[in-house]
Amino acid sequence: MKRILVGKIATAHGIRGDVKVLCYADDPELLFRAQGVFASEKTDKRLTLTPKSEPKPGLYIATVKGIADRNAAELLRATMLYIDRDDLPELDDEDTVYHIDMEGMQAVTPEGKVLGTVLRVQNFGASDLLDIQGDAGNFYIPFCAPYLVSVDHDAKRIVLLEPEIL
């Protein structure tokens, strides 16, 4: 099963075992679930986090079940936090798509010309870009207007206007 990165323990906070947690998800509740989050993409070790405060948007001070002092909290520094893909909430808007679900989708033009396969979604600061593997190699197309026409979940394809340089 594919795991989704939802956050990261940045560092210890204070002397009682609290940690600073960066939230990568739109919904911070994905980090603070009763069943916990995975502390690795590959193992089944879970951590149960409880938020105490949010000093900045997307940054939380939290307790970790079983961690009671700063030394133990320091050992968790840089721990990436994951959930299973199946634990993501169902989308109620058919125009919305999770980035992970676009991986492997076919990118085509409205006329049906195959541009390639979506390898991943990247964001270097301006907007989301589809990293597409085509016949001539890899290229990026912005995942926004005017290039994005539609996402067909059932056919597992994304309809895009072809950039002039292709």
Backbone as ProteinMPNN parsed JSONL, in Angstrom:
{"seq_chain_A": "MKRILVGKIATAHGIRGDVKVLCYADDPELLFRAQGVFASEKTDKRLTLTPKSEPKPGLYIATVKGIADRNAAELLRATMLYIDRDDLPELDDEDTVYHIDMEGMQAVTPEGKVLGTVLRVQNFGASDLLDIQGDAGNFYIPFCAPYLVSVDHDAKRIVLLEPEIL", "coords_chain_A": {"N_chain_A": [[0.843, -1.172, 0.0], [0.503, 2.245, -0.742], [2.102, 4.906, 0.895], [1.504, 8.155, 2.228], [3.128, 11.193, 2.639], [2.603, 13.265, 5.336], [3.596, 14.983, 7.201], [6.285, 16.209, 9.351], [8.535, 15.7, 12.018], [10.15, 18.307, 13.333], [11.917, 19.164, 15.383], [12.917, 18.894, 18.876], [11.017, 20.335, 21.604], [11.241, 22.309, 24.327], [11.59, 20.85, 27.681], [10.086, 18.664, 28.386], [9.587, 16.637, 26.566], [8.094, 17.396, 24.382], [7.475, 18.104, 20.869], [8.233, 19.882, 17.812], [6.151, 20.026, 15.08], [5.869, 19.877, 11.635], [3.24, 20.397, 9.438], [2.201, 18.961, 6.482], [-0.138, 18.481, 5.244], [-3.421, 19.506, 4.094], [-5.371, 19.184, 5.959], [-4.862, 19.169, 9.263], [-5.725, 17.246, 11.037], [-5.084, 14.779, 10.025], [-2.563, 14.254, 10.956], [-2.953, 14.0, 13.67], [-4.387, 11.724, 14.461], [-6.248, 9.19, 16.202], [-5.305, 6.583, 15.827], [-2.712, 7.064, 15.212], [0.295, 7.93, 13.326], [2.454, 6.756, 10.709], [5.924, 6.252, 11.28], [7.681, 5.876, 9.337], [8.158, 5.256, 5.849], [8.181, 2.641, 5.166], [8.103, 0.839, 7.394], [6.063, -0.484, 10.121], [5.999, 1.0, 12.425], [4.409, 3.192, 14.607], [3.527, 6.522, 15.611], [1.85, 8.351, 18.08], [0.464, 11.419, 18.097], [-0.357, 14.403, 19.869], [-1.788, 17.513, 19.581], [-0.669, 20.588, 21.051], [-0.381, 23.323, 20.701], [-0.46, 25.864, 18.116], [1.878, 27.64, 17.003], [2.591, 28.929, 14.625], [1.053, 29.039, 11.379], [0.617, 25.792, 10.194], [2.678, 24.749, 11.711], [3.142, 22.905, 14.574], [3.144, 22.498, 18.115], [3.55, 19.578, 19.834], [2.68, 16.662, 21.797], [4.173, 13.439, 22.121], [3.061, 10.223, 22.358], [4.367, 8.27, 24.943], [6.807, 9.541, 25.026], [8.748, 11.36, 27.191], [10.773, 13.13, 27.873], [13.268, 15.593, 26.904], [15.57, 14.422, 25.718], [14.675, 11.983, 24.62], [12.808, 13.033, 22.838], [14.494, 14.442, 21.111], [15.63, 12.375, 19.655], [13.711, 11.871, 17.791], [13.914, 13.836, 15.915], [13.627, 15.127, 12.64], [12.026, 13.042, 11.76], [9.975, 11.648, 9.375], [6.489, 11.717, 8.7], [3.797, 9.59, 8.0], [0.759, 8.471, 6.363], [-1.473, 5.835, 5.331], [-2.496, 5.643, 1.902], [-5.156, 4.923, 1.56], [-6.312, 5.979, 3.824], [-6.779, 8.631, 3.4], [-9.22, 11.22, 3.2], [-12.3, 10.776, 1.396], [-12.84, 12.417, -1.691], [-15.158, 14.969, -2.314], [-15.675, 16.468, -4.475], [-15.656, 16.265, -7.875], [-13.871, 17.598, -9.461], [-11.577, 17.79, -8.068], [-8.437, 16.413, -7.158], [-6.14, 14.142, -5.696], [-2.626, 14.613, -5.517], [-1.065, 12.272, -5.518], [-2.708, 10.472, -6.796], [-2.555, 11.2, -9.413], [-0.173, 10.287, -10.376], [1.112, 8.17, -12.777], [-1.034, 8.481, -14.457], [-2.253, 8.982, -17.78], [-1.267, 11.567, -19.934], [-2.972, 13.563, -22.171], [-3.925, 15.318, -25.205], [-6.794, 17.435, -26.018], [-7.552, 16.462, -28.48], [-6.793, 13.873, -28.393], [-4.149, 13.125, -28.689], [-1.366, 11.504, -27.376], [0.598, 12.695, -24.81], [2.264, 11.742, -22.863], [3.204, 10.052, -19.79], [2.259, 10.796, -16.472], [4.671, 11.29, -14.117], [5.108, 12.399, -11.598], [3.961, 15.005, -9.356], [5.215, 18.187, -9.106], [6.277, 21.018, -7.184], [7.768, 23.977, -7.289], [7.481, 26.358, -6.086], [5.939, 28.286, -7.484], [3.626, 27.166, -8.808], [1.746, 24.069, -9.122], [3.331, 21.546, -11.022], [3.127, 19.211, -13.624], [5.144, 16.472, -13.983], [6.071, 14.976, -16.746], [6.645, 12.022, -18.556], [7.534, 11.678, -21.741], [7.747, 10.64, -25.237], [9.983, 11.999, -26.173], [11.429, 12.485, -23.907], [11.552, 13.774, -20.492], [9.313, 16.362, -19.388], [7.794, 19.404, -18.179], [4.478, 20.468, -17.452], [2.342, 23.059, -16.548], [-0.047, 22.54, -13.961], [-2.606, 23.893, -14.262], [-4.858, 26.507, -15.441], [-3.911, 28.027, -18.492], [-3.488, 25.484, -19.453], [-4.539, 23.087, -18.282], [-7.251, 21.07, -19.001], [-9.076, 19.009, -18.23], [-9.584, 16.418, -15.734], [-9.852, 13.065, -15.934], [-11.007, 10.816, -13.935], [-11.983, 8.177, -14.066], [-11.003, 7.123, -16.52], [-8.394, 7.436, -16.004], [-6.765, 9.611, -16.907], [-5.339, 12.749, -17.896], [-6.378, 15.643, -19.4], [-4.806, 17.931, -21.381], [-3.818, 21.086, -22.762], [-1.553, 21.234, -25.422], [1.677, 22.451, -25.035], [3.288, 24.973, -27.034], [5.983, 24.506, -27.535], [6.417, 21.799, -27.661]], "CA_chain_A": [[0.0, 0.0, 0.0], [1.258, 3.49, -0.86], [2.001, 5.82, 2.031], [1.494, 9.566, 1.88], [3.811, 12.042, 3.599], [1.688, 14.29, 5.841], [4.273, 15.899, 8.101], [7.653, 15.918, 9.778], [8.944, 16.211, 13.319], [11.283, 19.182, 13.048], [12.875, 19.174, 16.49], [12.336, 18.848, 20.225], [10.573, 21.641, 22.106], [11.168, 22.3, 25.786], [12.276, 19.76, 28.39], [9.146, 17.604, 28.767], [9.374, 15.665, 25.506], [7.285, 17.922, 23.275], [8.16, 18.249, 19.585], [7.667, 20.777, 16.812], [5.722, 19.207, 13.951], [5.441, 20.577, 10.425], [2.112, 19.719, 8.8], [2.193, 19.11, 5.031], [-1.492, 18.193, 4.771], [-4.403, 20.577, 4.241], [-6.133, 18.896, 7.171], [-3.922, 18.714, 10.292], [-6.253, 16.079, 11.753], [-4.416, 13.589, 9.507], [-1.397, 14.028, 11.825], [-3.333, 13.814, 15.069], [-5.414, 10.682, 14.497], [-6.15, 8.294, 17.359], [-4.499, 5.412, 15.469], [-1.344, 7.5, 15.016], [0.857, 8.048, 11.98], [3.633, 5.916, 10.54], [7.188, 6.961, 11.441], [8.519, 5.473, 8.211], [7.388, 4.892, 4.658], [8.254, 1.195, 4.947], [7.849, 0.009, 8.572], [4.759, -0.3, 10.752], [6.123, 1.77, 13.669], [3.494, 4.34, 14.65], [3.622, 7.519, 16.662], [0.583, 9.022, 18.359], [0.736, 12.821, 18.401], [-1.462, 15.221, 20.371], [-1.374, 18.918, 19.465], [-0.798, 21.461, 22.216], [-0.578, 24.684, 20.207], [-0.05, 26.122, 16.738], [2.479, 28.972, 17.05], [2.553, 29.471, 13.258], [0.253, 28.144, 10.527], [1.305, 24.606, 9.691], [3.684, 24.298, 12.671], [2.458, 22.563, 15.821], [3.833, 21.931, 19.265], [2.75, 18.391, 20.131], [3.243, 15.605, 22.629], [4.245, 12.125, 21.47], [2.763, 9.192, 23.363], [5.527, 7.487, 25.359], [8.009, 10.386, 25.07], [8.559, 12.181, 28.379], [11.861, 14.082, 28.127], [13.875, 16.202, 25.717], [16.504, 13.5, 25.067], [13.89, 11.063, 23.791], [12.213, 13.833, 21.757], [15.572, 14.758, 20.161], [15.835, 11.207, 18.789], [12.674, 11.885, 16.749], [14.186, 14.941, 14.99], [13.615, 14.827, 11.203], [11.19, 11.883, 11.449], [8.907, 11.913, 8.42], [5.239, 11.133, 9.192], [3.022, 9.086, 6.868], [-0.473, 7.689, 6.52], [-1.776, 5.037, 4.144], [-3.31, 6.337, 0.896], [-6.566, 4.608, 1.803], [-6.797, 6.749, 4.967], [-7.126, 9.991, 2.992], [-10.676, 11.36, 3.074], [-12.861, 10.748, 0.043], [-13.071, 13.743, -2.262], [-16.571, 15.14, -2.654], [-15.724, 17.302, -5.668], [-15.0, 15.492, -8.935], [-12.814, 18.408, -10.069], [-10.436, 17.762, -7.167], [-7.679, 15.165, -7.258], [-4.917, 14.084, -4.907], [-1.417, 14.517, -6.344], [-0.628, 10.883, -5.604], [-3.57, 9.755, -7.733], [-2.201, 11.576, -10.792], [0.994, 9.526, -10.792], [0.774, 7.05, -13.647], [-2.094, 8.837, -15.396], [-1.834, 9.348, -19.129], [-1.517, 12.961, -20.31], [-3.384, 13.615, -23.573], [-4.518, 16.577, -25.669], [-8.229, 17.269, -26.275], [-7.712, 15.702, -29.723], [-6.437, 12.484, -28.13], [-2.713, 12.883, -28.85], [-0.732, 11.135, -26.115], [1.782, 13.485, -24.479], [3.119, 10.902, -22.03], [2.691, 9.558, -18.514], [2.604, 11.641, -15.33], [5.557, 10.618, -13.165], [4.873, 12.99, -10.28], [3.585, 16.415, -9.343], [6.257, 18.971, -8.451], [5.969, 22.427, -6.948], [9.01, 24.671, -6.968], [7.139, 27.617, -5.462], [4.973, 29.107, -8.212], [2.391, 26.385, -8.948], [1.986, 22.649, -9.35], [3.758, 21.172, -12.368], [3.106, 17.782, -13.912], [6.382, 15.944, -14.555], [5.56, 14.007, -17.711], [7.608, 11.259, -19.352], [7.038, 11.517, -23.106], [8.658, 9.964, -26.164], [11.214, 12.782, -26.335], [12.023, 12.695, -22.587], [10.715, 14.39, -19.459], [9.014, 17.785, -19.485], [6.8, 19.883, -17.222], [3.338, 21.266, -17.895], [1.632, 23.561, -15.365], [-1.334, 21.928, -13.642], [-3.51, 25.02, -14.065], [-5.264, 27.156, -16.682], [-4.789, 27.583, -19.565], [-3.102, 24.156, -19.947], [-5.404, 22.031, -17.772], [-8.607, 21.021, -19.544], [-9.877, 18.19, -17.321], [-9.019, 15.193, -15.181], [-10.828, 11.977, -16.065], [-10.623, 9.84, -12.92], [-12.321, 6.822, -14.488], [-10.09, 6.707, -17.589], [-7.041, 7.67, -15.51], [-6.019, 10.466, -17.82], [-5.435, 14.19, -17.721], [-6.454, 16.31, -20.703], [-4.031, 19.165, -21.331], [-3.461, 21.743, -24.02], [-0.156, 20.993, -25.724], [2.476, 23.671, -25.158], [3.8, 25.184, -28.374], [7.363, 24.047, -27.692], [6.488, 20.347, -27.836]], "C_chain_A": [[0.894, 1.244, 0.0], [1.025, 4.348, 0.374], [2.196, 7.25, 1.555], [2.176, 10.349, 2.991], [2.865, 13.162, 4.029], [2.359, 15.274, 6.79], [5.654, 15.424, 8.47], [7.855, 16.477, 11.177], [10.216, 17.006, 13.074], [12.351, 19.084, 14.13], [12.136, 19.006, 17.812], [11.947, 20.266, 20.64], [10.442, 21.542, 23.619], [11.835, 21.077, 26.381], [11.37, 18.566, 28.712], [8.808, 16.631, 27.631], [8.484, 16.136, 24.373], [8.142, 18.058, 22.019], [7.474, 19.324, 18.755], [7.383, 19.927, 15.579], [5.296, 20.111, 12.804], [4.338, 19.76, 9.772], [2.14, 20.01, 7.307], [0.797, 18.917, 4.444], [-2.384, 19.42, 4.926], [-5.186, 20.423, 5.539], [-5.184, 18.364, 8.246], [-4.429, 17.507, 11.088], [-5.627, 14.774, 11.254], [-3.173, 13.255, 10.336], [-1.794, 13.56, 13.214], [-4.468, 12.8, 15.21], [-5.184, 9.756, 15.69], [-5.273, 7.08, 17.058], [-3.046, 5.767, 15.179], [-0.964, 7.61, 13.548], [2.09, 7.156, 11.916], [4.896, 6.772, 10.621], [8.173, 6.593, 10.33], [7.611, 5.119, 7.041], [7.285, 3.376, 4.514], [7.918, 0.333, 6.169], [6.472, 0.326, 9.167], [4.833, 0.447, 12.079], [5.236, 3.006, 13.575], [3.824, 5.254, 15.816], [2.248, 8.15, 16.828], [0.899, 10.419, 18.862], [-0.526, 13.506, 18.902], [-1.031, 16.679, 20.303], [-1.59, 19.676, 20.77], [-1.069, 22.897, 21.774], [-0.105, 24.767, 18.762], [0.557, 27.532, 16.694], [2.526, 29.682, 15.7], [1.686, 28.536, 12.427], [1.105, 26.99, 9.978], [2.408, 24.081, 10.593], [2.991, 24.094, 14.011], [3.467, 22.163, 16.879], [2.95, 20.767, 19.699], [3.473, 17.482, 21.118], [3.232, 14.319, 21.806], [4.031, 11.084, 22.565], [4.024, 8.376, 23.649], [6.829, 8.276, 25.423], [7.831, 11.385, 26.204], [9.69, 13.162, 28.66], [12.492, 14.54, 26.81], [14.809, 15.232, 24.983], [15.775, 12.521, 24.151], [13.268, 11.803, 22.61], [13.264, 14.173, 20.7], [15.822, 13.598, 19.201], [14.821, 11.147, 17.65], [12.894, 12.993, 15.718], [14.273, 14.409, 13.557], [12.829, 13.555, 10.838], [10.065, 12.307, 10.516], [7.669, 11.132, 8.871], [4.313, 10.811, 8.026], [1.687, 8.503, 7.31], [-0.635, 6.855, 5.252], [-2.662, 5.838, 3.192], [-4.793, 6.114, 1.158], [-7.158, 5.381, 2.983], [-7.099, 8.202, 4.626], [-8.638, 10.092, 2.853], [-11.107, 11.294, 1.61], [-13.103, 12.175, -0.424], [-14.524, 13.862, -2.682], [-16.759, 16.003, -3.89], [-14.984, 16.575, -6.785], [-13.929, 16.289, -9.67], [-11.554, 18.452, -9.209], [-9.759, 16.399, -7.279], [-6.472, 15.25, -6.331], [-3.732, 13.941, -5.851], [-1.008, 13.069, -6.556], [-1.446, 10.103, -6.628], [-3.26, 10.099, -9.186], [-0.973, 10.816, -11.296], [0.552, 8.303, -11.59], [-0.35, 7.341, -14.622], [-1.491, 9.214, -16.751], [-2.202, 10.809, -19.381], [-1.806, 12.997, -21.806], [-3.904, 15.011, -23.903], [-6.017, 16.361, -25.863], [-8.504, 16.463, -27.553], [-7.334, 14.233, -29.555], [-4.971, 12.155, -28.328], [-2.103, 12.597, -27.48], [0.541, 11.958, -25.93], [2.774, 12.675, -23.652], [2.411, 10.471, -20.77], [3.168, 10.469, -17.387], [3.448, 10.82, -14.354], [5.296, 11.09, -11.744], [4.391, 14.415, -10.451], [4.654, 17.141, -8.53], [5.725, 20.372, -8.194], [7.239, 23.09, -6.466], [8.741, 26.073, -6.427], [6.067, 28.416, -6.174], [3.623, 28.399, -8.345], [2.755, 24.929, -9.146], [2.334, 22.413, -10.812], [3.66, 19.66, -12.497], [4.426, 17.412, -14.563], [5.96, 14.782, -15.442], [6.703, 13.354, -18.46], [6.971, 11.021, -20.714], [8.052, 10.801, -23.971], [9.999, 10.676, -26.272], [11.914, 13.036, -24.995], [11.038, 13.323, -21.625], [10.505, 15.871, -19.738], [7.941, 18.122, -18.464], [5.706, 20.648, -17.946], [2.636, 21.761, -16.628], [0.266, 22.888, -15.198], [-2.311, 23.037, -13.28], [-3.919, 25.557, -15.433], [-4.078, 27.938, -17.218], [-4.505, 26.157, -20.027], [-4.06, 23.05, -19.519], [-6.803, 22.148, -18.354], [-9.499, 20.235, -18.585], [-9.058, 17.015, -16.798], [-10.123, 14.152, -15.239], [-10.388, 10.864, -15.119], [-10.845, 8.417, -13.407], [-11.35, 6.295, -15.541], [-8.627, 6.87, -17.188], [-6.2, 8.45, -16.514], [-6.309, 11.928, -17.533], [-5.399, 14.807, -19.104], [-5.825, 17.689, -20.554], [-3.88, 19.767, -22.717], [-1.955, 21.564, -24.213], [0.6, 22.315, -25.809], [3.089, 23.775, -26.551], [5.199, 24.619, -28.583], [7.476, 22.552, -27.892], [6.379, 20.033, -29.278]], "O_chain_A": [[1.924, 1.274, 0.674], [-0.105, 4.497, 0.838], [2.943, 7.519, 0.615], [1.836, 10.185, 4.163], [2.379, 13.922, 3.192], [1.764, 16.29, 7.149], [6.138, 14.4, 7.989], [7.408, 17.581, 11.489], [11.235, 16.453, 12.661], [13.538, 18.939, 13.836], [10.906, 18.979, 17.861], [12.462, 21.253, 20.114], [9.623, 20.777, 24.129], [12.553, 20.351, 25.693], [11.839, 17.565, 29.254], [7.838, 15.88, 27.734], [8.151, 15.35, 23.486], [9.369, 18.119, 22.091], [6.301, 19.638, 18.958], [8.253, 19.203, 15.095], [4.464, 21.001, 12.979], [4.492, 18.555, 9.575], [2.107, 21.172, 6.902], [0.587, 19.17, 3.258], [-2.139, 20.27, 5.782], [-5.609, 21.409, 6.142], [-4.742, 17.219, 8.154], [-3.642, 16.823, 11.742], [-5.634, 13.773, 11.971], [-2.775, 12.092, 10.409], [-1.059, 12.812, 13.859], [-5.397, 13.003, 15.992], [-4.049, 9.568, 16.129], [-4.569, 6.597, 17.945], [-2.232, 4.88, 14.926], [-1.787, 7.412, 12.655], [2.695, 6.841, 12.941], [4.933, 7.884, 10.094], [9.348, 6.957, 10.382], [6.456, 4.735, 7.221], [6.4, 2.878, 3.818], [7.484, -0.807, 5.999], [5.811, 1.282, 8.761], [3.833, 0.525, 12.793], [5.296, 3.764, 12.607], [4.325, 4.823, 16.855], [1.566, 8.448, 15.847], [1.518, 10.591, 19.912], [-1.626, 13.229, 18.426], [-0.021, 17.052, 20.9], [-2.558, 19.44, 21.494], [-1.875, 23.603, 22.38], [0.559, 23.864, 18.255], [-0.139, 28.501, 16.39], [2.503, 30.911, 15.647], [1.592, 27.35, 12.742], [2.163, 27.199, 9.384], [3.022, 23.062, 10.275], [2.334, 25.001, 14.523], [4.505, 21.571, 16.583], [1.749, 20.937, 19.909], [4.696, 17.525, 21.257], [2.398, 14.135, 20.918], [4.739, 11.073, 23.572], [4.667, 7.86, 22.735], [7.855, 7.734, 25.835], [6.882, 12.17, 26.198], [9.586, 13.955, 29.595], [12.272, 13.947, 25.753], [14.835, 15.22, 23.752], [16.218, 12.266, 23.031], [13.205, 11.265, 21.505], [12.952, 14.19, 19.51], [16.19, 13.823, 18.048], [15.042, 10.454, 16.656], [12.142, 13.085, 14.747], [14.904, 13.385, 13.296], [12.959, 13.052, 9.722], [9.296, 13.215, 10.83], [7.789, 10.012, 9.368], [4.072, 11.657, 7.165], [1.508, 8.101, 8.459], [-0.013, 7.137, 4.228], [-3.492, 6.629, 3.64], [-5.596, 7.032, 0.991], [-8.379, 5.434, 3.13], [-7.621, 8.936, 5.466], [-9.277, 9.13, 2.426], [-10.373, 11.703, 0.71], [-13.521, 13.032, 0.354], [-15.065, 12.965, -3.328], [-17.892, 16.243, -4.309], [-13.793, 16.297, -6.648], [-13.152, 15.712, -10.43], [-10.569, 19.088, -9.587], [-10.413, 15.374, -7.468], [-5.857, 16.308, -6.198], [-3.814, 13.241, -6.86], [-0.642, 12.684, -7.667], [-0.935, 9.177, -7.258], [-3.66, 9.369, -10.093], [-0.757, 10.712, -12.504], [-0.273, 7.51, -11.136], [-0.606, 6.543, -15.524], [-0.363, 9.701, -16.835], [-3.315, 11.235, -19.076], [-1.004, 12.529, -22.615], [-4.273, 15.781, -23.017], [-6.473, 15.218, -25.873], [-9.566, 15.854, -27.688], [-7.531, 13.434, -30.47], [-4.579, 11.002, -28.151], [-2.302, 13.362, -26.536], [1.442, 11.93, -26.769], [3.982, 12.896, -23.732], [1.184, 10.514, -20.681], [4.333, 10.865, -17.348], [3.004, 9.795, -13.835], [5.265, 10.293, -10.806], [4.409, 14.964, -11.552], [4.959, 16.752, -7.403], [4.836, 20.851, -8.897], [7.729, 22.804, -5.373], [9.66, 26.885, -6.32], [5.34, 29.166, -5.522], [2.587, 28.981, -8.024], [3.926, 24.589, -9.317], [1.73, 22.99, -11.716], [4.058, 18.921, -11.596], [4.79, 17.982, -15.592], [5.543, 13.733, -14.951], [7.615, 14.027, -18.941], [6.003, 10.271, -20.84], [9.109, 10.398, -23.484], [11.035, 10.033, -26.442], [12.915, 13.752, -24.966], [9.841, 13.397, -21.901], [11.392, 16.551, -20.253], [7.261, 17.236, -17.946], [5.957, 21.371, -18.911], [2.363, 20.967, -15.727], [-0.472, 22.696, -16.165], [-2.787, 23.118, -12.147], [-3.397, 25.123, -16.459], [-3.301, 28.47, -16.425], [-5.205, 25.654, -20.907], [-4.365, 22.161, -20.314], [-7.461, 23.18, -18.223], [-10.55, 20.724, -18.17], [-8.005, 16.668, -17.332], [-11.196, 14.336, -14.665], [-9.51, 10.068, -15.45], [-10.002, 7.546, -13.192], [-10.92, 5.144, -15.464], [-7.727, 6.49, -17.937], [-5.112, 8.038, -16.915], [-7.362, 12.291, -17.009], [-4.495, 14.528, -19.891], [-6.243, 18.5, -19.728], [-3.822, 19.053, -23.718], [-1.179, 21.727, -23.271], [0.213, 23.202, -26.569], [3.377, 22.754, -27.176], [5.561, 24.285, -29.711], [8.547, 22.071, -28.263], [6.415, 18.863, -29.659]]}, "name": "protein", "num_of_chains": 1, "seq": "MKRILVGKIATAHGIRGDVKVLCYADDPELLFRAQGVFASEKTDKRLTLTPKSEPKPGLYIATVKGIADRNAAELLRATMLYIDRDDLPELDDEDTVYHIDMEGMQAVTPEGKVLGTVLRVQNFGASDLLDIQGDAGNFYIPFCAPYLVSVDHDAKRIVLLEPEIL"}
